[in-house]
Amino acid sequence: MMRVLIMMLAVAAGWCSAAGAVEVKYWDRLPLAVPLTVDQERVLMLDEDVRVGVPGTVAGKLRVQSVGGTVYLRAAEALPPTRLQLQSVKSGDIILIDIEALEGSEALEPVKIVAQGQAPDDEAAKDTAPTATPVPVVLTRYAAQNLYAPLRTVAPLPGVRRVSLSDSAAFSTLLPTERVSIKALAAWRLGDYWVTAVKIVNRGPGKVALDPRHLQATLYAATFQHADLGLAGTPEDTTVAYLVTRGGDLKHALLLPPPKPEAGDHES
């Protein structure tokens, strides 16, 4: 029986969002640029509650709300480059944000802000109980970071190794009900788990809603970078799926046999 778990991650690399892509920015003592569009709200997601310090010069022109680790920013008019301070309610640590609001109609995706890992002191480490992150989550995050995050920000994962790919043409049977092309990008293994990153491109005339229940494979977990595919030929017609299998690679998890190659078949 197929067991599919949808995991919503904020990777590095692009972690996943039901509404679309999420931009990931890493705080490492350098101010983070967060552009705004006038009269459009932009969402910043953090791992903890923060207070937002706003300069008086823009206080009446910028609406700021901070709720449960999420900051909502909305500029009422064009704003020059301005620095905001996000201060952790718990630790007092500060993250610097450089905003600039411009006129336009482009909707900007949410931003996930990740603080670079810091080693806790000995006393704090004693008081903190270790938490075990499920291997499928760790593998999916690692795969997304390797594909989309700067290499210097990829967190090391002991025991993981990159594995060679099977024939990518065999993966076209993953979504037989949709007019899409599917190509494997890379695969990694950790213990008894494999994660394969595949690129999915819409080849049909309409949009495609992505549903993990339609994947024809015995999967332990599945994560789509986006919730759907846009019209063919648009920038939104492509996404990446991270497919986790257990006990074997993706090719051995397929439920449908690969199609027979035909003369002249090719994939761009």
C-alpha positions as CSV (number, residue, x, y, z in Angstrom):
1,M,0.0,0.0,0.0
2,M,1.3,3.4,-0.9
3,R,2.2,5.6,2.0
4,V,2.7,9.2,1.1
5,L,3.5,12.0,3.6
6,I,3.4,15.6,2.5
7,M,6.2,17.5,4.3
8,M,6.2,21.3,4.3
9,L,9.8,22.4,4.6
10,A,11.5,25.8,4.6
11,V,14.9,24.8,2.8
12,A,17.0,26.0,2.1
13,A,16.7,26.2,-0.6
14,G,13.5,26.6,-1.0
15,W,11.5,25.2,1.2
16,C,7.8,24.4,0.3
17,S,4.7,26.5,0.5
18,A,1.0,25.7,-0.3
19,A,0.7,29.2,-1.9
20,G,3.9,28.9,-3.9
21,A,7.6,29.3,-3.4
22,V,9.2,30.6,-0.2
23,E,12.4,32.6,-0.4
24,V,15.0,31.6,2.2
25,K,17.5,34.1,3.5
26,Y,20.3,33.2,6.0
27,W,21.2,35.6,8.7
28,D,25.0,35.6,9.2
29,R,25.7,39.0,10.7
30,L,25.1,40.7,7.3
31,P,21.9,42.8,6.7
32,L,19.3,41.0,4.7
33,A,17.7,42.8,1.7
34,V,13.9,42.4,1.7
35,P,12.3,44.5,-1.1
36,L,8.7,45.5,-0.8
37,T,6.0,46.4,-3.3
38,V,3.8,49.4,-2.4
39,D,0.3,48.4,-1.1
40,Q,1.3,44.7,-1.1
41,E,1.9,42.8,2.1
42,R,5.1,40.8,2.5
43,V,5.5,38.1,5.1
44,L,8.7,37.3,7.0
45,M,8.8,33.9,8.8
46,L,11.2,33.3,11.8
47,D,11.6,30.6,14.3
48,E,10.7,32.8,17.3
49,D,8.8,35.8,18.4
50,V,10.5,39.1,17.5
51,R,10.0,42.8,18.2
52,V,10.4,45.1,15.2
53,G,12.3,48.3,15.5
54,V,11.1,50.9,12.9
55,P,12.8,54.3,12.3
56,G,10.6,57.3,12.9
57,T,11.1,58.4,9.3
58,V,9.0,55.6,8.0
59,A,6.8,54.8,11.0
60,G,3.7,56.4,9.5
61,K,4.3,54.9,6.0
62,L,5.0,51.3,6.9
63,R,2.5,49.0,8.6
64,V,4.3,46.4,10.8
65,Q,2.7,43.5,12.6
66,S,4.6,40.8,14.5
67,V,2.6,37.7,15.6
68,G,4.0,34.4,16.7
69,G,7.3,34.5,14.8
70,T,5.7,36.0,11.7
71,V,6.2,39.6,10.6
72,Y,3.8,41.3,8.2
73,L,5.1,44.4,6.3
74,R,3.0,46.7,4.1
75,A,4.3,50.0,2.7
76,A,1.6,52.7,2.0
77,E,4.0,54.5,-0.4
78,A,7.4,54.3,-2.0
79,L,10.1,54.1,0.7
80,P,13.9,54.7,0.4
81,P,16.3,52.0,1.6
82,T,15.6,51.7,5.3
83,R,17.0,49.4,8.0
84,L,14.7,47.6,10.4
85,Q,15.8,45.6,13.5
86,L,14.2,42.3,14.4
87,Q,14.9,41.5,18.1
88,S,14.2,38.1,19.6
89,V,11.8,38.4,22.5
90,K,13.5,35.4,24.2
91,S,17.2,35.9,23.6
92,G,17.5,39.6,22.6
93,D,19.5,38.7,19.5
94,I,19.0,41.1,16.6
95,I,18.6,40.5,12.9
96,L,19.0,43.5,10.5
97,I,16.6,43.9,7.6
98,D,17.1,46.4,4.8
99,I,13.8,47.2,3.1
100,E,12.9,49.4,0.1
101,A,9.4,49.9,-1.2
102,L,8.8,50.5,-4.9
103,E,5.7,50.9,-7.0
104,G,4.7,47.9,-9.0
105,S,2.3,45.0,-9.4
106,E,4.6,42.0,-8.8
107,A,3.6,39.8,-5.9
108,L,6.6,39.0,-3.7
109,E,6.8,35.6,-2.1
110,P,7.1,35.1,1.7
111,V,10.6,35.1,3.2
112,K,11.9,32.5,5.6
113,I,14.7,33.9,7.7
114,V,17.1,31.2,9.1
115,A,19.8,32.2,11.6
116,Q,23.1,30.4,11.0
117,G,23.6,27.7,13.6
118,Q,25.5,28.7,16.8
119,A,27.0,26.2,19.2
120,P,25.1,26.4,22.5
121,D,27.2,26.9,25.7
122,D,27.7,23.9,28.0
123,E,25.0,24.9,30.5
124,A,22.4,25.5,27.8
125,A,23.2,22.2,26.2
126,K,22.6,20.4,29.4
127,D,19.2,22.0,29.8
128,T,18.1,21.3,26.2
129,A,16.7,17.8,25.4
130,P,17.9,16.6,22.0
131,T,15.1,16.3,19.4
132,A,15.3,13.6,16.7
133,T,14.3,14.9,13.3
134,P,12.8,12.2,11.1
135,V,15.3,11.0,8.4
136,P,12.9,11.7,5.5
137,V,12.6,15.4,6.7
138,V,16.4,15.7,7.0
139,L,17.0,14.1,3.6
140,T,14.5,16.3,1.9
141,R,15.9,19.4,3.4
142,Y,19.4,18.4,2.5
143,A,18.4,17.7,-1.1
144,A,16.7,21.1,-1.5
145,Q,19.7,22.9,0.0
146,N,22.1,21.2,-2.3
147,L,20.0,22.2,-5.4
148,Y,19.2,25.8,-4.5
149,A,21.1,27.1,-1.5
150,P,24.7,28.5,-1.7
151,L,27.1,25.7,-1.0
152,R,28.6,27.5,2.0
153,T,25.1,27.4,3.7
154,V,24.5,23.7,3.2
155,A,24.5,22.1,6.7
156,P,26.6,18.9,6.8
157,L,24.7,15.6,7.2
158,P,26.8,12.8,8.6
159,G,26.4,9.5,6.8
160,V,24.7,10.9,3.6
161,R,26.1,10.0,0.2
162,R,25.2,11.0,-3.3
163,V,24.1,8.0,-5.4
164,S,24.1,7.5,-9.2
165,L,20.8,8.0,-11.0
166,S,18.8,5.4,-12.7
167,D,17.5,5.9,-16.2
168,S,15.5,9.2,-15.9
169,A,13.2,8.2,-18.7
170,A,11.7,5.5,-16.5
171,F,10.2,8.2,-14.2
172,S,7.7,9.4,-16.8
173,T,5.3,6.9,-15.4
174,L,5.2,8.7,-12.0
175,L,2.3,10.9,-13.2
176,P,0.6,9.1,-16.0
177,T,-2.6,11.0,-15.8
178,E,-0.9,14.4,-16.5
179,R,0.8,15.7,-19.6
180,V,4.2,16.4,-17.9
181,S,7.8,15.5,-18.4
182,I,9.8,14.2,-15.5
183,K,13.5,14.1,-15.2
184,A,15.7,13.1,-12.3
185,L,18.1,15.7,-11.1
186,A,20.0,14.1,-8.3
187,A,19.7,11.5,-5.5
188,W,21.1,10.9,-2.1
189,R,21.0,8.1,0.5
190,L,21.1,8.0,4.2
191,G,20.9,4.7,5.9
192,D,17.8,2.8,4.5
193,Y,16.3,5.9,2.9
194,W,16.8,7.4,-0.6
195,V,15.7,10.9,-1.7
196,T,15.4,11.6,-5.4
197,A,14.9,15.2,-6.7
198,V,13.0,15.2,-10.0
199,K,12.1,18.1,-12.3
200,I,8.5,18.2,-13.4
201,V,7.5,20.3,-16.5
202,N,4.0,21.0,-17.7
203,R,3.6,20.0,-21.4
204,G,-0.2,20.4,-21.5
205,P,-2.5,23.3,-22.4
206,G,-3.7,23.9,-18.8
207,K,-2.5,24.2,-15.2
208,V,-1.7,21.1,-13.3
209,A,-2.6,20.7,-9.6
210,L,0.1,18.5,-7.9
211,D,-1.3,15.8,-5.6
212,P,1.1,13.2,-4.0
213,R,-1.8,10.7,-4.1
214,H,-1.5,10.6,-7.9
215,L,2.2,9.5,-7.8
216,Q,2.5,6.0,-9.1
217,A,5.2,4.7,-6.8
218,T,5.6,3.2,-3.3
219,L,6.8,6.4,-1.5
220,Y,7.7,7.0,2.1
221,A,7.4,10.8,1.6
222,A,6.8,13.3,-1.2
223,T,7.4,17.1,-1.2
224,F,6.6,19.4,-4.1
225,Q,8.4,22.7,-4.4
226,H,5.1,24.3,-5.6
227,A,1.5,23.3,-5.2
228,D,0.8,23.4,-8.9
229,L,2.3,23.9,-12.4
230,G,1.5,27.0,-14.5
231,L,0.7,27.0,-18.2
232,A,3.3,25.5,-20.4
233,G,5.8,28.0,-21.7
234,T,5.5,30.2,-18.6
235,P,8.1,30.5,-15.8
236,E,5.6,28.7,-13.5
237,D,5.4,25.6,-15.6
238,T,8.3,23.9,-13.8
239,T,8.8,22.6,-10.3
240,V,10.9,20.1,-8.3
241,A,9.6,17.1,-6.3
242,Y,11.6,15.4,-3.5
243,L,10.6,11.8,-3.4
244,V,11.7,9.6,-0.5
245,T,11.8,5.8,-0.7
246,R,12.8,3.2,1.8
247,G,14.7,0.0,1.1
248,G,15.5,0.9,-2.5
249,D,15.9,3.8,-5.0
250,L,13.0,5.5,-6.9
251,K,13.2,3.2,-9.9
252,H,12.5,0.2,-7.8
253,A,9.5,1.9,-6.2
254,L,7.7,2.6,-9.4
255,L,4.3,0.9,-9.7
256,L,4.0,1.1,-13.5
257,P,6.6,-0.3,-15.9
258,P,8.7,2.2,-17.8
259,P,7.4,3.0,-21.4
260,K,9.1,1.4,-24.3
261,P,11.5,3.9,-26.1
262,E,10.3,5.1,-29.4
263,A,12.4,6.4,-32.3
264,G,12.8,10.1,-32.2
265,D,11.9,10.5,-28.6
266,H,13.8,13.2,-26.8
267,E,13.4,15.4,-23.8
268,S,14.6,19.0,-23.6
